[in-house]
Amino acid sequence: MSFEEIKGQRRATRILQNEVATGSISGAYLFIGPDGVGKNLTALNFAKILNCKEGRIDSCDRCSSCQKIDRLCHPDLRIIEAKEGPIKIEQIRTLKRESAYSLYEGKKKVWIIRDADKFTQEAANSLLKVLEEPPPRVVIILISQTKEKLLPTVLSRCETIPFSPLSSSEIREILKGHVPLDSPKARLIEKLARGRAGEAIFLLENEDVLNLREKVLASLEGNLSLEQILQLAQNWKDLSSDQLERTLDVILSWFRDLLILKQGGDKWIINHDRMDRLKEQSERYSSSGLSKAIETVETTKRHLGYRLSTVLTLEDMWLRLRECQLTTT
Ligand SMILES: [Zn+2]
């Protein structure tokens, strides 16, 4: 894949191509924007362009360098991410050590640091030192959804490249050829993707996620008894962390929709295929009850991230959500 094929991020790719063309490449970049809009793909393709043997402003995708980066086995490419906790100082130290070695075969060493908002304090300080005296021939690409958790001193040393959600027509362009555009499934995926190309493709390829959503919404639409809540928490304890996060995101989208509906913003509704049920349910909550419900689900997401007991955390969430209603039955 080349820059030309990345959907909806012409502004970001043009800035980078312009720098390649004029030889004004920065030592450090910050790719900022929501998940699933093409930041990682752009970073990898930028690494290809920086090392492509044809030396143009887009990757050739044919030379040995482009192909090695596509297979993530180029010796001058490093990808760092937060795994099982934040990015640790050892990961940055290894990079620093390697930066002293000469290039193996490329023109630039490229460090792609995903989850740049998840550093230990020590690791963030160590990275800052690297940014203060950037090693020659190294291009560092930090990737993050938001700027808030990054040190201002790190921010000031990076060139920020903004990535935005794709428009509806850009998402439809991706769906075209996979699913009839006038089908309910296409409309649903377009809404659920919320401008994220990666999410649209994921939903196209993973029918089971749409089925999981159906089950979650059915639970939300019914008025669960205490027994059903306990059973549901048990049933969900075996979901993978990704499935659990998606499940909670469906619940969040539901309450967010109810709140939007109360404020009369129908066109922003995500679960538009459930409009009748949403309208019915919105009568059961006050705006403050819905804000409280949203806060409850967000707290649950955080708690599960700390690996507290899944069953207890989910039970607690459902019980609290029940309390958010104006009338419980
Ligand atoms: Zn190439």
Residues whose N, C-alpha, C, O or C-beta is under 5 A from the ligand:
A	BS01	ZN	C52 K53 E54 S59 C60 D61 R62 C63 C66
